[in-house]
Amino acid sequence: MSAVLGTYARIDVEFDRGEGVYLFTASGDRYLDFAAGVAVNILGHAHPHLVEALTEQARKLWHTSNLYRVTGQERLAERLCSVTFADKVFFANSGAEAMEASIKMARKYHSHRGHPERYRIITFEGAFHGRTLATIAAGNQPKHLAGFGPKVEGFDQVALGDLAAARAAITEETAAILIEPIQGEGGIRTAGWPFLGALRKLADEHGILLMLDEVQSGMGRTGKLFAYEWSGIEPDIMAVAKGLGGGFPIGACLATEKASAGMTAGTHGSTFGGNPLAAAAANAVLDIVLEPNFLLHVREMGLLFKNRLADIAIRHANIIAEVRGEGLMLGLGCNIPNTDVSRMLFAEKLLAVTAGENVVRLLPPLIVTDTEIKEACAKIDNACARLNATLTA
């Protein structure tokens, strides 16, 4: 029996190496990776530029802590600010930590302005913001909260897309509104870009902050660097992780000068966040993602993939109910248990990820090509045919 804590229902496979959009077992079996470490490996596996950047940094310096200046971290922060709404960046190790920093910042913002009573945050049903005590309270999903009570106080949840409910939930204690532009774990769900615009107006109207969780939807996944760009609005605070390091653990909380003003020396910290290795990895990722045609490629491949999936859904309507998502953040709404679909895709040596609302997520590396999408669609088509055969047997 493994000494690893059994908090995962792991698939019985072990990968030995990766190359581009493929993973290989020690025995040589090749899998097409359309899970990408749950939207993490946006440049695929063993990308030469990432390997070179990390190797070069590893030869020089791994870690010093945030007691001292970190040149690569400062450069990374400047680059993120230059291409987003943000003026300031705090670096952490994960999406959950980036969300914790965001939650603390929203509370501190009002306390700093003389209103400590404003600490509550409005969230939306189906959300997933992490596994810490505060972030599972923000997500408010019973399966994540069970056994970890009492629930952290300060979160008021309403139905996704219900502007009237969001408005009614605002009180004199409300600090912010928190939303994922596209819910990943929730099942590739979105309330639509106009809803983000309406929330921006609502937040401004009541003097509260708009916070975005772009841990999964960010770093080019939807065809824009960040999904909020499709809506034409800007948030006050945003959590980022997953694809930011291309596989190396790093998270970031981005914020405006105004929203971050209360976060002074000693109010928050991280031992490892943004250390030289993490900063080198993230800067290398940005080198590629910010190339002129990279996001155009994501949009083109996303449209191609979605159209082909729609054709498969028509042919196998008893298996696939709908195709959801934007760019290369796509999902198959299933008419049979999504776990059955995922297992059959695995049998076809295609890796995917299940999600809420009986959805199977398809999150390929953003470097995926037409050829690899064709291969994936053939595997999906075969999987659906095999599932259909079992249903009609």
Sequence and secondary structure as in RCSB ss.txt:
>XXXX:A:sequence
MSAVLGTYARIDVEFDRGEGVYLFTASGDRYLDFAAGVAVNILGHAHPHLVEALTEQARKLWHTSNLYRVTGQER
LAERLCSVTFADKVFFANSGAEAMEASIKMARKYHSHRGHPERYRIITFEGAFHGRTLATIAAGNQPKHLAGFGP
KVEGFDQVALGDLAAARAAITEETAAILIEPIQGEGGIRTAGWPFLGALRKLADEHGILLMLDEVQSGMGRTGKL
FAYEWSGIEPDIMAVAKGLGGGFPIGACLATEKASAGMTAGTHGSTFGGNPLAAAAANAVLDIVLEPNFLLHVRE
MGLLFKNRLADIAIRHANIIAEVRGEGLMLGLGCNIPNTDVSRMLFAEKLLAVTAGENVVRLLPPLIVTDTEIKE
ACAKIDNACARLNATLTA
>XXXX:A:secstr
  SS S S   S  EEEEEBTEEEETT  EEEESSHHHHT TT BS HHHHHHHHHHHHH S   TTS  HHHHH
HHHHHHHTSS SEEEEESSHHHHHHHHHHHHHHHHHHTT TT  EEEEETT    SSHHHHHHHT HHHHTTS S
  S EEEE TT HHHHHHH  TTEEEEEE SSBTTTTSB   HHHHHHHHHHHHHHT EEEEE TTTTTTTTSSS
SGGGGGT   SEEEE GGGGTTS  EEEEE TTTTTT  TTS   SSTT HHHHHHHHHHHHHHTSTTHHHHHHH
HHHHHHHHHHHHHHHTTTTEEEEEEETTEEEEEESS HHHHHHHHHHTTEE EEETTTEEEE   TT  HHHHHH
HHHHHHHHHHHHHHHHH 
